[in-house]
Amino acid sequence: MRSTVLEYDISKVIELARVGKRVDGRALDEMRDFTITLNKFENAEGSAIVQLGETQVISGIKMLVDKPYPDNPNEGAISVGAELLPLAHGDYEYGPPSMDEIEVARVVDRGLRESKAIDFTKLCIKEGEAAFVAFFDFYAVNSDGNLFDAGSIAGIASFLNAKIPKLDEENRIVKQEYAGKIELKRIPLLTTFVKVGGRILVDPTYIEEKAAEARFSVATTDDGFMSAMQKGVGGSFTLEEVNYMIDTGFKVANETRKKLLKMVGKK
């Protein structure tokens, strides 16, 4: 029965998309509204709860001290993880990281890392010996599509409010004491599109993802850089469609960024 209903819903989504409409009434290039709740988790150095439409993720940053990588002895690092909890959707199961979890984490990571928003040298404690690693993890607790953008928003909100722990004389973290904040030189955000019925839709819901012929995510910054792209699902895009998604990605991300910064008290 579920399969029959899903097939009917997918057919409806495709039919509407072909005439420039969506099930939830949004324009094809319109993001869903979102909210951000900050720092609800006292053991995290920075955290956020993001609600994007009916999709909800919770995220946190934990700072640990480790030895720098040999090829970057004067830099700290970040590590991004994603977990799609079974309570978020019937499609998800407990067990080793799924391909979906790996892809979401890597795309969110790349959008942030490759933007050079974080100066990793400022996370170095002692060259070649000790540096901070910021572990950013986010969890889907309700999934109605587009965990890429939800995770990206959660990441930026968390990093904008993340505190750097204070260290003792032996470079051990002093609990609940802090020595500053992580600084972001720019604000990268992902914008995700799907192709349905030959039309391009931004910020897809779950059923729109199921109806998608192809998916494309682009990370853009507030100072005009494009830091990452990811093509997903089967299908293909024309060059004109890719250029349209990049241009629209800049516009949509700029609006998202304004709302985000206002919500986190940065502007």
Summary of the structure (lengths in Angstrom):
residues: 267
radius of gyration: 19.4
end to end distance: 49.0
largest distance: 65.7
contacts: 903
relative contact order: 0.18
helix: 31%
strand: 34%
